[in-house]
Amino acid sequence: MIIAVEGMDGVGKTTIAHYLSEKYNFLFIDKPIKYIFGKDTEDVSEELEEILDVIYEYDDPIIKTWFFALGNLMGIRNFPNQDVVIDRHFISNYFWNSDDSCQSIYNALFDIIGKPDLTLILYADADTRINRIKSRNINDPDLSDIEKYQDGFAKMMEFVQNNDLPSEIVDTSGLTIEEVQKKVDKIMEKLFVVEKGVAKVKKRK
């Protein structure tokens, strides 16, 4: 089973992805592009950042989308037959890097690795997101990046609708993490059956 957790910075993606991983016994995957290096360790961060700086300079959505598509691909194929929760996946790639010219790339990805069983889209208004980023690190460089103030929701939903992704939306504005977790648990109960601590997709009648 694959669950993707998506949304703008500050909505609570990583916190909720960790929560799902721990409660439902999923493998947690964050920034799967780092598997290019053949290892999952923090010591690749500096080297990865140098590569990303080069990619971000390209004014070509096809190049950017293909590069991060490799992360989408590796995040799934590196862990065959495992239940995984991914912090950022197709929607994040589309939002930050793609336009309509990139659809064939996503079609290829869907053919090769399939669509997530659930894409959980977390939403929060800009003020909430910026305050959360400040609370975790007042010197976070994201606070000086005007793009982080974007709403982003409309473009994300455009991708969901155009590609018929199974998805659920959770508005986290003004909620505590415990309140968000309860909303997520209700979604899990609706879509999945939990047996011995492991979530399985409910069979459709």
C-alpha positions in Angstrom: 0.0 0.0 0.0 1.2 3.5 -0.8 0.0 6.7 1.0 1.4 10.0 -0.2 1.2 13.0 2.1 1.1 16.3 0.2 0.7 20.1 0.8 2.6 23.3 1.1 5.3 23.8 3.7 4.0 24.3 7.2 0.8 22.2 6.8 2.1 19.3 8.9 3.1 16.8 6.2 6.2 15.4 7.9 4.5 15.1 11.3 1.5 13.3 9.9 3.6 11.1 7.6 5.6 10.0 10.7 2.4 9.5 12.6 0.9 7.2 9.9 4.2 5.3 9.7 4.3 4.6 13.4 0.6 3.9 14.0 0.0 1.7 10.9 3.4 0.1 10.5 4.3 1.8 7.3 7.8 2.5 6.0 8.4 6.3 6.1 10.0 7.8 3.0 11.2 11.4 2.9 12.9 13.1 -0.1 13.3 9.8 -2.1 15.5 11.6 -4.6 18.4 11.0 -2.2 18.3 7.3 -3.1 20.3 8.3 -6.2 23.3 8.1 -3.8 22.4 4.6 -2.9 22.0 5.3 0.8 19.5 6.9 3.2 21.7 9.0 5.4 21.9 12.6 6.4 25.5 12.9 5.1 24.2 13.2 1.5 22.4 16.5 2.2 25.2 18.8 1.2 25.9 16.9 -2.0 22.2 16.7 -2.9 21.7 20.4 -2.3 24.5 21.2 -4.8 22.7 19.1 -7.4 19.4 20.6 -6.6 20.9 24.1 -7.0 21.8 23.2 -10.6 18.4 21.7 -11.4 16.5 24.7 -10.0 18.5 26.9 -12.4 16.9 25.3 -15.4 14.0 27.2 -16.9 12.6 24.0 -18.4 9.7 22.2 -16.6 10.4 19.0 -18.6 14.0 18.7 -17.2 12.9 19.6 -13.6 9.9 17.2 -13.7 12.0 14.3 -15.1 14.7 14.8 -12.4 12.2 14.7 -9.5 10.3 11.9 -11.3 13.3 9.8 -10.6 12.7 10.4 -6.9 9.1 9.4 -7.4 10.2 6.3 -9.1 13.0 5.3 -6.6 10.8 6.0 -3.6 8.6 3.1 -4.7 10.8 0.7 -6.6 13.5 0.7 -3.8 11.0 -0.9 -1.5 8.9 -3.5 -3.4 6.1 -5.2 -1.7 6.2 -2.9 1.3 3.6 -0.5 2.8 5.0 3.0 2.5 4.0 6.5 3.4 5.8 9.2 1.3 6.4 12.7 2.5 5.9 14.6 -0.9 5.2 12.6 -4.1 3.5 13.3 -7.5 1.6 16.4 -6.5 4.6 18.2 -5.0 6.6 17.5 -8.1 3.8 18.8 -10.3 3.3 21.9 -8.2 6.9 23.0 -8.0 8.2 21.9 -11.4 5.6 21.1 -14.0 3.0 22.5 -16.4 0.7 20.8 -19.0 3.7 19.9 -21.1 4.8 17.3 -18.5 1.7 15.1 -18.5 3.3 12.3 -20.5 6.0 12.0 -17.7 3.3 11.4 -15.1 1.5 9.0 -17.4 4.7 7.0 -17.6 5.1 7.0 -13.9 1.5 5.8 -13.4 2.2 3.0 -15.8 5.4 1.9 -14.0 4.7 2.4 -10.3 0.9 3.1 -10.2 -1.0 5.7 -8.3 -1.0 5.9 -4.5 -3.8 4.1 -2.7 -4.4 7.4 -1.0 -3.1 10.9 -1.5 -3.6 12.8 1.7 -3.7 16.5 1.0 -3.1 18.8 4.0 -4.2 22.4 3.8 -3.6 25.4 6.0 -3.9 29.1 5.3 -0.7 31.1 4.8 -0.6 32.7 8.2 -1.0 29.3 9.9 1.8 27.9 7.8 4.2 30.7 8.3 3.6 30.7 12.1 4.3 27.0 12.2 7.5 27.4 10.3 8.6 30.2 12.6 7.8 28.0 15.7 10.1 25.2 14.5 12.9 27.5 13.4 12.8 31.3 13.4 15.8 31.3 11.0 14.3 28.8 8.6 15.3 30.0 5.0 11.7 29.2 3.9 10.6 32.3 5.7 12.5 34.5 3.2 11.1 32.6 0.2 8.0 34.4 -1.1 6.9 31.2 -3.0 6.3 29.6 0.4 3.5 32.1 1.0 1.5 30.7 -2.0 -1.7 29.0 -1.4 -1.0 26.2 -3.9 -4.2 24.3 -3.3 -5.8 25.0 -6.6 -2.9 23.8 -8.7 -2.6 20.7 -6.5 -6.3 19.9 -6.9 -6.0 20.4 -10.6 -3.5 17.6 -10.8 -5.7 15.4 -8.6 -8.7 15.9 -10.7 -7.0 15.6 -14.1 -5.3 12.3 -13.0 -8.2 10.8 -11.0 -6.0 10.3 -7.9 -7.8 8.7 -4.9 -7.5 11.6 -2.4 -8.7 13.1 0.9 -8.3 16.7 2.1 -7.7 17.8 5.7 -7.8 21.5 6.6 -5.3 21.8 9.4 -5.8 25.6 9.9 -6.0 26.4 13.6 -5.9 22.7 14.7 -3.5 21.0 17.1 -1.6 18.1 15.9 -3.8 15.8 18.0 -6.9 17.2 16.3 -5.3 16.6 12.9 -4.4 13.1 13.8 -8.0 12.4 14.7 -9.2 13.6 11.3 -6.6 11.4 9.6 -7.6 8.4 11.7 -11.2 8.8 10.6 -10.1 8.8 7.0 -8.0 5.6 7.6 -11.0 4.0 9.2 -13.2 4.9 6.3 -10.9 3.7 3.6 -8.9 0.9 5.2 -9.3 -1.9 7.6 -6.6 -2.3 10.3 -5.5 -5.9 11.1 -2.8 -6.5 13.7 -1.7 -2.9 13.4 -1.4 -3.0 9.7 -3.7 -1.0 7.3 -5.2 -2.8 4.3 -7.4 -1.3 1.6 -11.1 -2.2 2.2 -12.6 -4.3 -0.5 -15.2 -2.5 -2.6 -18.6 -4.0 -2.6 
